[in-house]
Amino acid sequence: MRQWLSHRMIDRGARRWFALTDRVGYWRRILLTARGNRRFRAAHPDFAAPPLPILWDAQATTDLAEYKASGESAAAQYWALIRPHVTGAAAAAVRVPTGRPARVCEWGCGPARILRHLPSLAARGAAAGTAVEFYGSDYNRASIAWCRAHLTGISFLENGLAPPLPVPDGFFDLLFCRSVFTHLSAEMHGRWMAELARAVRPGGVVIVTTHGDAYRPRLTAEERARYDGGELIVRTLAAEGRKLFGAFHPPAWVRERLLAGLTLLEYQPGADTQDIWAARVPGAPA
């Protein structure tokens, strides 16, 4: 009992320290980006920029130009991954019912850095394939409230840290998330993957990212040994779901555990960023 209490006290102390460090980092970045943000707002008066606390919480930045530019770049990358599964001839595997658009959701959308740019990308190619309807979901109420108030053409949903998503079975044709499993516990990995498979149609597609081999150098020697042995590594330096709560994923663990029961379609190992995985939900499309 005494040892358990000692570990609890150390853990709480570490969390307080990292929370303080995070707060200091936030105010430092506010000062460093203040001038650039003023220039950005003057140059883009019609661009809805999220409140800086929301942006920091989601992406550890307060740079609005970075938010816009990195979002546009990531949206182009993700649309290239999404488009073959929901438009054109390749979409036959998903079999979107006649009379409605394909439904695409970003789970863990935060302040919609990526998602806000996808409708315009989809609209450019709408004549060549199926129309697309976009959804965003997140457990941060402030982010969802801001998105609903400022971004059009996307339906925003609120979920909890734990499942479920507020949709019927098989509602989405494709669901993607970027850097969500990277901040969840081992238990939540299993619960959320089961929920994503429920929320996506049989034959639909799930795209996720993980902290793979590119992040191995960031681990301690003891963590690297466990990672190399195929174990999921979880660091609890903050509350689950926050950016300082980190999970690191050996590729074999993702294949054999996280995506068990799904059909792997694509794996892109990250060079200096997260691994990307695309998998098909089992079952014949209705």
N, C-alpha and C positions, 0 to 999 in steps of 0.2 A: 504494500500500500504506500509506504514511504517513497519507494522508487517511482511508482506511478505518479504520485503527487509532484515529485521533482520534475519528471518529464513534462507534466502538464504546465507547471510554472515556467519552465524553459520555453515551451511552445508558445505560451501566452506572451512571454517577454519578447520572443522573436517576432511574433505577429505585431505587437505594439511598435517595435523598432521599425519594421518594414512599412507599417502604416504611416509612421512619422516621416520616414525617408520618402515615401510616395508623395506625401503632402508637400514636403519641401521641394521635391522634383517638380510637382505641378506648378507651384508659384514661381520657381526659377524659369520654367518654360513659358509661363505667362509673360514674364518680363522680357525674355529673349525674343518672343514672337509678336510682341505688341505692335511694333512699328510695321512689320510685314503684314500683320492682320488688318491694320488700318488701310494700308495700300490695297490689299486684296478686296476689302469691302467697297472701297471707292471704285475699283476697277470692275467689280462684279455686283452692282447694286441689286440685281434681280436674283442672285443666287442665294437660296436659303441655306444659311450656315448654322449648324447646331450649336447650342450653348457649349462653351469650352469645358465645363465640368463633365458633361456627357461625353464629349469627344475624348477627354483624357481618360475617363473610366473605361471606355471601349478600346482605345487604340494608343494610349500613352503618348499623345501628341496634343498640342494646342495650335498647330500650324494649319490654318485654313487652306492655304494654297496646296499644302501636302495632302490634306483631306480630299480636295477636289481632284488633283492630278493622280494620286495613287488610286482613288476610287474609279476614275475613268480607265486607267490601265488595267486594274483588276477586273473591272466589268467586261472589258474586251476579252480578257483571258477566259473568264467564266462563261461568257456567251459562246465562245468557241467550243467549250466543253458541253454546254447545254443544248445548243441549237441542233446538233445531229439527232438528239433524242426526242425532240418535240416538234420539229418542222421537217418538211420534205419527206422523201421516200423512207429514210431510216426511222421515222417516227411510227411506222407501221407496227413495230414491236410493242409500242406503248398502247396503240389503238385508242387514241382519244375519241370519246363518243362523238358522233356526228351532231352538229348543232351547237357545240360549245368550244371555247378556246382551250388550249392546253393550260393546265394550272401548274405554275412554277413557284416554289416557296424558298425563301432564304430563312432558315432557322438560325436564330442568333444574329439578327440583322443589325443590332445596335442602332446607331444614327444613320443607317442606310448608306454607308460610304460606297458600297458596291451596287446595292439594289436600285438606288435612285436612277442609275444610268442605264439599266437593262431595258426598260420599256422603249426608249428611243432606239436602242440597237435592234430590238425585235421588230419595231415598226418598219425599219428600213427594208427588211426582208419579208414582210408579211405577205406580199403578193406572191412570193415564191413558195409559201408553205402555210402551215397552220398558224392562226393567230394565237397569241400568248397572253395569259392573264397572270399578273404577278402578285405575290403575297409576301409579307415579311412578318416574322414572329420573334419575340424577345421577352426575357423575364424582367428587363429593366423598364419599369413603368414610365419613368421620365423620358426614356428614349422613344418608346412607343407613342406617348402623348405628343412629343415634339414631331415625330414623323407624321402622325395623323393630321396635325395642325398645319404642316408646311409642305408636304409632298403629295402630289396628285398622281392618279393613274396606278396606284398600288393599294392593296387592302392590307392593313396592319392588324395583327393579332397579338394578344398578350398571353404568355404561358408562364408557368412557374419554374423554379429551379429544377423540380422533378416533373415527370410527365403527369398529365397528358397534354397534347396539343388540342386546342378547342375546335376540332374538325371531325367529321364522320370518318369511318373507315374508308380507306382508298380514295380520299378526297383529292390528293395531289397526283400529278403525273410525274413530276420530278421535284425533288427537294435537295437543296445543297446547303452546306454550312462551311464557313471558314473560321478556323481557330475557335471552335466550341468544345470539341472533345479534349482539346489541349488544356482545358481548365476544369475538368470534371474528375471525380473520384472513380475508382474501379467499379463500384456498385452502379453509379450513374451511367457509366459507359454501357453496361448491359441493359439497363432500364430504358435508356434513351434510344439505343439502336432498335430495340423491340418496338418502341413507340413510332419511330420513323418508318419502320417496315409496315406498321399498322396504318399510318396516315397516307402512305403512298400506294397507288393502285398496284395490283398484281401485274407484273411486267414492267412497272415503272422503275425509275432510276433514283438512286441516292448517291450524292457526291459529298465526300467529307475530306477534311485535311487533318494531318497529325504531325506531331514533332518526331520526325524520324532520324535517320543517321546523321543528317546535317546538324542536329542539335546534340549529338553524342559528346562532343568536346566540352559542352557546358556542364556535364555531369561530374560529380565527384568520382574518385577512383572506385569507391564502394558501389556507387550507383551504376557506373559503367559496367562493372562485373555482373551486376544483376541484369542490366539492360542486355548485355551480350549473351546472357543465359536465357533471353526471351521473356523477361519479366517487364510488365508495365511499371514505370517509375512515376510516383506521385509525390509532389512537394506541397506541403500545406502551410505556406507562409502567409496566407490570407484566407478569408472565407471562400468556400467552394463557389466557383463561377466567376470569381474576380481574377484580374490579370496576374496577380502574384501567386495564385493557386495553379500549379503547373503539372501537366502530365506528359510523359515522354514514351513513345510507342515504337518498340522494335517491329520492323515490317512483318516478321513472321507472326507476331502476336496479333497484328491487325488482320492478316489473312485468316488465321486459324481461330481467333476468338471474336474480334469485333465484327467481322464480316461473315462469320459462320452462318451458313444457311442462305446467303445471298450469292449471286453469280458475279464474280469479279470481271469487270469489263475493261478497266484501264487503271494503270498504276504509274504515276509520274513521281519518281523520287526527287526530293528537293535538293538543289545544289547549295543554296544559301537561304532557303525558305522551307516551308512545310511540304510534306509529301501530300499528293492528291490521289484520292481513290474514288473510282466510280464503280458502282455495283448495281445489279438488277434484282429487284424484289421478286421472290419466287411466285409461281402461280401463273395460270393462263389469264391474259387480259379479258375482262368481261365484255 
